[in-house]
Amino acid sequence: MKYTTKKALAMAYSPNLSYSGAMRTLNKWIDKCVALKMQLFQRGYTSSSRNLTPEQVNLIFEYLGEP
């Protein structure tokens, strides 16, 4: 799996933003998609998670599309 950290995934989705801007954007997208957020939480994700499991990344791709 290419993205194992939330930082790497956020930067892939928003390469033109700063690290903090990319993280804020990804967190907002996750917060706005209630179904995604619920499924991530069921799989051990928290809003302060730094590392993502392959299953969590696949869920994000399913709901947000691949970067």
N, C-alpha and C positions, 0 to 999 in steps of 0.2 A: 504494500500500500504506500502510495506516494506521500500522503499527508498523515502524519502521526501526531502533529501538534496543531492546536487551534490557531496558533500564530501563522504557521505555514499555510494552512487552509485559508485563513483570512486574507493573507497577502496574495494568494492565488486568485481570489475573487476580486480583490481591489488593489491591483499592483501599482496604481498611480497614487495611492494614499499612503500616508505615514503608517507605521505599525499601529499606533493607537487609533488612528482613524479607521483603518481596516478592521481592527478588532471591534470597535464600536458599531461599524456597519454590519458585520456578521452577527453580532449579538442582537442588534435591532431586528434583523431579518428572522433570526430564530425566535425572538420574543413575539413577533407579529404572526408567525405561523404556529398557532396553538397546537395543531395536530403533531407537527414536527417536535415541538418543545415537549409535549407529553410523552411521545415515543422515546425521545432522547433521555428524559428523566427516568423512564422505566428501565433504561439500559445503563444507568449509573452516571449519567451526565449531570453536572451542576453548572450553574452560570460561571463559577470560578474554575472549572476544569481547564487544565492546560494541555493535557494529552487526550487524544481521541482514539477510540478503538476502531478497527476497520468497520465494524457494524454501525457505529455512530456516523462515520464518514459516509458510508453508503446511504444511510437515512438522509443525511444532509443533501447528498447528490440527488436522491429521489425527489425531495421536495423543492430544492433550489436549483437543480440542474448542476452539471459539472462546470467548474470554472473555465 
